[in-house]
Amino acid sequence: MTNPVPRPLSILLALSHTFHGRTFLASGAAGMLLDRGHRLTVVAPQGFVPRIRSELAGSGLLDGVEPIEPYLGGRVRDRLRAVSRTASYVQRSALSTYRHKLVVRTVSKRAALETRALGALGRVLDLEALARAVESRIPVKAAALALIRRVKPDLVVTPTFIHDTQDIEIAKAARRLGVPVAAFPASWDTLTSKGFFLVPPDALMVWGEDSLRHAVQYHGYSPDRVFVTGPPHFDIYAPTASAESREGFLSRRGISPDKRVVLFAGTTVTYWADEPLQLRALSRLVERGELGDCVIWYRPHPRRSYRDVTDLLGLPGVHVDDQILRQKAEGRSSYSIEREDLAHYRGLLDACDGVVTAFSTMIIEAALMGKPSLVVAFGLGDETPERLLQHSEYEHMRDVISTPGITLCRTLEEMQRGIQRMIRGEYAAFSEVLRKRAGEIAHCLDGKARERIVQVIERIGRGRV
């Protein structure tokens, strides 16, 4: 007797931010769900809807792509949830990550008063339990309930930042109607730095063993509700993934393959003021010949403005990433769903000798390729030069920085020496150690993260959890 063919699932994929398009669309994970016979409904930001329709067109099993905006909370709910997020940070302030986040957040008088009041309340109450109790009294938006009733999904899948709460109404509606919710924390540090789940998902799909431990330790999940899949958009870093040659990648951009390339990967808003100053300082070092025959390749954070990026054009020895420039000029999100964008990342990391950044995800991406990183832990030209050092002391960053081949730089002089060592190839001895550690954090070096995430979605959707 042959085994019956498993029943196709109806899946609602809630992409609350364009960033999540990389995980499920550029990676091909959503397409694989369709190829395996499942019905798929996608909700996403309005501006992204036409591109997603185009990407997934051609399958009769795509039930629809529609805007997420009708299912967002609105101003009053968003404000209440922002207070809940601050309450979570206060409750977790024994951890250096959250202590620093509270310092950054309390620059205004209102935020400072709110934090002090929550701190006083937290001495007598469990703030996260209180926040969940308040959330439970907020009615589920009728539109979100109607969405679940109309789609009748076997499972809601929601990649999540946790802290932005853009997926809350859909998750609450699913919970109310008995539909399981599987969440995929957007990055490996999401579980350690973005507070708590106001509406805890039924199951988590996470990057690697570190993330599994974080889910258990910081969010109280039973290990049997957490599935290590790896990030599917990182399958591009598997040794078996196809990639453009280093010579071709650089030559197409007018850069001699004989040049040494150091990738300067930008970080988020808290540290933006420092980056131009650091890049100008590195440019002067290149001009003086103190970094050898080297190019500093600047890849700004996707949220950086086009004006900020173009202000740095023409710096001697600095190449501003052409993909970012093109996307900014065209008004496209740098969190794109284009497969060629993931290929660009792979080509760039193949081409570089190492990375300079304060951004832990880029450190991991470099390490997956066996490349070293210099961790920026200093500012320039402001009154708080130690603030990047504070970021390097976050719990998840301490785990990363302890890896051989990843070096903390507290001054420009330390960074200069690190780059000199990098372009001389002195970090090559750490290549395998870096790959091994990165593979533990992001379980993807076999190139099968996409397959694993699809299999886990099928398992949860069929009630086998």
SVG drawing of the C-alpha trace seen along z (x, -y; Angstrom):
<svg xmlns="http://www.w3.org/2000/svg" viewBox="-15 -67 67 69">
<polyline fill="none" stroke="black" stroke-width="0.4" points="0.0,0.0 1.4,-3.4 1.4,-6.3 -1.3,-8.9 0.0,-12.2 0.0,-14.8 -2.8,-17.3 -1.7,-20.7 -1.8,-23.5 -3.3,-27.0 -0.7,-29.4 -1.0,-33.0 2.4,-34.7 2.5,-38.1 5.4,-40.2 5.2,-43.2 8.3,-44.9 10.1,-44.9 13.2,-43.4 11.3,-40.1 11.1,-39.9 14.7,-38.7 14.0,-35.9 11.0,-34.4 11.0,-35.8 14.5,-36.5 15.6,-33.2 12.9,-31.3 11.3,-29.9 7.8,-31.2 8.2,-29.9 9.2,-26.5 6.0,-26.4 4.0,-27.0 6.0,-24.4 5.2,-21.9 1.5,-22.4 0.5,-24.7 -1.8,-27.6 -0.3,-30.9 -1.8,-34.3 0.7,-37.1 0.1,-40.4 2.8,-43.0 3.4,-46.8 1.3,-48.4 4.3,-49.6 5.7,-46.1 2.6,-44.3 3.0,-44.7 6.5,-43.4 5.5,-40.4 2.7,-39.6 5.2,-39.7 7.7,-37.5 5.2,-34.8 3.1,-35.0 2.6,-31.9 1.3,-29.6 -2.4,-29.0 -1.9,-28.2 -1.1,-31.8 -4.4,-32.9 -3.4,-36.6 -1.1,-39.3 -2.7,-42.2 -1.7,-45.2 -1.0,-44.8 -2.0,-48.3 -5.7,-47.5 -4.4,-45.0 -2.1,-47.3 -3.0,-48.6 -3.3,-52.3 -2.0,-55.3 -3.5,-54.6 -2.7,-50.9 0.8,-51.5 1.4,-54.0 0.2,-51.5 2.4,-48.9 5.4,-51.2 4.9,-51.6 4.8,-47.9 8.1,-47.6 9.7,-50.1 8.3,-48.1 10.0,-45.0 13.3,-46.8 13.0,-48.0 12.2,-44.5 15.2,-43.2 17.6,-46.0 19.8,-43.6 21.2,-42.8 23.7,-45.4 21.8,-45.3 18.7,-46.7 20.4,-49.1 22.1,-50.8 18.8,-50.8 17.1,-52.6 19.8,-55.2 19.5,-55.8 15.7,-56.0 15.5,-58.5 16.9,-61.5 13.5,-63.2 11.8,-64.3 8.7,-62.3 10.7,-59.1 12.8,-59.6 9.6,-60.1 8.0,-57.0 11.1,-54.9 11.3,-56.1 7.6,-55.4 7.9,-51.9 11.0,-51.3 9.1,-52.1 6.1,-50.0 8.5,-47.1 9.7,-46.9 6.2,-45.5 4.9,-44.0 5.9,-41.8 5.9,-44.4 5.7,-42.0 2.8,-40.1 1.0,-43.4 1.6,-44.4 0.2,-41.1 -2.8,-41.5 -3.4,-45.0 -3.0,-43.7 -5.5,-40.9 -8.1,-43.6 -7.6,-45.4 -10.1,-44.0 -8.8,-42.3 -9.3,-44.5 -12.3,-43.3 -10.4,-43.5 -7.8,-41.0 -10.4,-38.6 -12.1,-38.9 -8.8,-38.1 -8.3,-34.9 -11.9,-33.8 -11.7,-34.5 -8.3,-32.8 -9.0,-29.9 -5.2,-29.3 -3.9,-26.1 -1.0,-28.3 0.1,-31.9 3.8,-32.5 5.2,-35.8 8.8,-36.8 9.1,-39.3 11.3,-42.1 9.2,-41.6 9.6,-45.2 7.7,-46.9 4.4,-45.0 3.3,-45.3 2.2,-41.7 0.3,-41.8 -3.3,-42.2 -2.9,-39.2 -1.3,-37.1 -4.1,-38.0 -6.8,-37.2 -5.2,-33.8 -4.9,-33.0 -8.6,-34.0 -9.7,-31.7 -7.5,-28.8 -5.0,-29.1 -1.4,-28.3 1.3,-31.0 4.9,-30.3 7.3,-33.2 10.7,-33.6 12.8,-36.2 14.3,-38.5 17.9,-38.3 20.0,-36.2 20.0,-38.9 16.3,-39.6 15.6,-37.4 18.2,-39.1 17.7,-42.8 14.1,-43.5 12.2,-42.8 9.4,-40.3 6.5,-38.9 3.3,-40.6 1.5,-37.7 3.8,-34.7 3.8,-32.6 3.0,-28.9 6.4,-28.0 9.6,-29.7 11.9,-29.0 15.3,-30.3 18.8,-30.8 20.9,-28.4 21.7,-26.8 22.5,-30.2 19.0,-31.4 17.4,-28.3 19.2,-28.9 18.0,-32.5 14.4,-31.5 14.5,-29.2 16.6,-31.5 15.0,-34.9 11.5,-34.0 10.6,-30.8 10.0,-28.6 10.2,-24.8 12.9,-23.5 10.4,-21.3 8.6,-24.5 11.8,-25.9 13.1,-24.7 16.6,-25.5 16.3,-26.1 18.9,-28.7 18.1,-31.9 17.1,-30.8 18.5,-34.0 21.9,-32.9 22.0,-29.8 24.0,-31.9 27.0,-31.5 27.1,-27.8 30.2,-26.5 28.0,-24.9 26.2,-28.1 27.0,-29.6 28.9,-32.9 30.5,-35.3 34.3,-35.3 36.2,-37.9 37.9,-39.1 34.6,-39.5 32.9,-41.2 35.6,-43.8 36.4,-44.4 32.8,-45.2 33.1,-48.1 36.4,-49.3 38.4,-48.0 41.6,-46.1 41.4,-42.5 45.0,-43.2 43.6,-45.7 42.9,-44.6 39.3,-45.4 38.0,-46.1 34.3,-46.3 33.0,-49.0 29.5,-47.9 27.3,-50.7 25.1,-50.3 21.9,-51.8 20.7,-55.3 22.3,-55.4 25.8,-55.5 25.2,-57.3 27.0,-60.5 30.3,-58.5 30.4,-56.8 31.3,-59.7 34.0,-60.8 35.4,-57.3 35.3,-56.9 37.0,-60.2 39.7,-59.2 40.3,-55.9 40.3,-57.8 43.2,-59.9 45.1,-56.8 44.6,-55.4 45.8,-58.7 48.9,-58.6 49.7,-55.0 49.3,-53.7 46.9,-51.0 48.8,-49.7 47.1,-49.3 43.6,-49.1 40.1,-50.1 37.5,-50.8 34.2,-49.6 31.4,-51.4 28.1,-49.6 25.7,-51.9 22.9,-50.5 19.7,-50.3 18.0,-52.9 20.6,-55.6 19.4,-58.4 20.5,-58.9 21.8,-62.3 24.0,-60.9 25.4,-58.3 26.1,-60.7 27.9,-63.1 30.6,-60.5 31.1,-60.1 34.6,-61.0 36.5,-60.3 39.9,-59.1 40.3,-55.3 36.6,-54.8 34.1,-53.0 30.5,-53.6 28.5,-50.4 27.0,-50.7 24.0,-48.6 22.9,-50.8 23.4,-53.9 21.2,-52.4 18.5,-51.4 18.5,-54.8 18.5,-56.7 15.5,-54.6 13.7,-55.0 13.7,-51.3 14.0,-49.7 17.5,-48.4 15.6,-45.6 14.7,-44.1 13.3,-40.8 15.6,-40.6 17.7,-37.5 20.5,-39.4 20.7,-41.5 21.6,-38.4 24.1,-37.5 25.6,-40.9 26.2,-40.3 27.9,-37.0 30.1,-38.6 31.0,-41.5 32.1,-39.2 34.0,-37.0 35.8,-40.1 36.8,-41.6 39.6,-40.7 37.6,-41.4 35.0,-43.7 34.9,-46.8 31.6,-47.2 29.7,-47.6 26.9,-45.5 26.8,-41.9 24.9,-40.4 27.6,-41.5 30.2,-40.0 28.4,-36.7 28.0,-37.0 31.8,-37.6 32.6,-34.7 30.4,-32.4 32.9,-33.1 35.9,-32.7 36.6,-36.4 37.7,-38.4 36.0,-41.5 37.2,-44.6 34.5,-45.7 34.1,-49.4 34.1,-50.4 34.9,-54.1 33.3,-57.3 35.0,-60.3 34.3,-64.0 31.5,-63.8 31.3,-63.9 30.5,-60.2 33.3,-58.3 32.6,-55.3 29.1,-54.7 30.1,-52.2 32.1,-50.4 28.8,-50.1 27.2,-48.4 30.1,-45.9 29.3,-44.9 25.8,-43.7 25.3,-40.1 25.1,-38.8 28.1,-40.9 30.3,-39.5 29.6,-36.0 30.7,-37.1 33.8,-39.1 35.2,-36.2 35.8,-34.3 39.4,-34.4 39.6,-36.5 37.1,-39.0 38.9,-42.0 37.6,-44.9 39.0,-48.2 38.7,-50.9 40.6,-53.6 41.3,-54.6 44.9,-53.5 43.8,-50.0 41.6,-49.9 44.5,-51.0 46.7,-48.2 43.8,-45.7 43.3,-46.7 47.1,-46.4 47.0,-42.9 43.9,-42.1 45.4,-43.1 48.6,-41.2 46.5,-38.1 47.4,-37.6 43.9,-36.6 43.8,-33.7 44.7,-31.2 41.3,-31.8 39.3,-31.1 38.0,-27.7 37.3,-28.8 35.3,-31.7 33.2,-29.4 32.6,-27.0 31.4,-29.7 29.2,-31.4 27.7,-28.0 26.7,-27.6 25.0,-31.0 23.4,-30.7 22.8,-27.1 23.1,-27.5 26.5,-26.3 24.9,-23.2 22.7,-25.4 19.6,-23.8 18.1,-26.4 15.3,-27.1 14.4,-23.4 14.3,-23.2 12.1,-26.2 9.6,-24.8 9.6,-21.4 9.0,-23.0 6.2,-25.1 4.6,-21.9 5.1,-20.1 3.5,-22.9 0.7,-23.4 -0.2,-19.7 -0.3,-19.7 2.7,-17.5 4.2,-19.8"/>
</svg>
